[in-house]
């Protein structure tokens, strides 16, 4: 899990947004938003912005105008609690990774310093 980080959180949030969009507009409409497409990159950028917002706010909105077609927008309200539930497996991996590293250390650890954008996410700080 050397690459575990905020990218995984934004992928989880993208999954949430695509699930909600699929429920509202149909699975066929979401195909153009999958990763690897230009529209998928727009969704990911909006989700990365929302992850940053959720670090300090209880909710965030993912809004992208004209993404599916000229008249169809994505508008999703994301609650921090729902985001944290979606990231539960990431939290488990993070705690496991940290616990494993601490158990392998042959010295007393006084503190752990987290770095990077994901270190501000509340569930990471509290883990």
Secondary structure as GFF3:
##gff-version 3
##sequence-region A 1 127
A	DSSP	alpha_helix	6	25	.	.	.	ID=ss1
A	DSSP	alpha_helix	27	30	.	.	.	ID=ss2
A	DSSP	three_ten_helix	31	33	.	.	.	ID=ss3
A	DSSP	alpha_helix	38	54	.	.	.	ID=ss4
A	DSSP	beta_strand	59	69	.	.	.	ID=ss5
A	DSSP	beta_strand	72	79	.	.	.	ID=ss6
A	DSSP	alpha_helix	80	86	.	.	.	ID=ss7
A	DSSP	alpha_helix	88	104	.	.	.	ID=ss8
A	DSSP	three_ten_helix	117	120	.	.	.	ID=ss9
A	DSSP	alpha_helix	122	126	.	.	.	ID=ss10
###
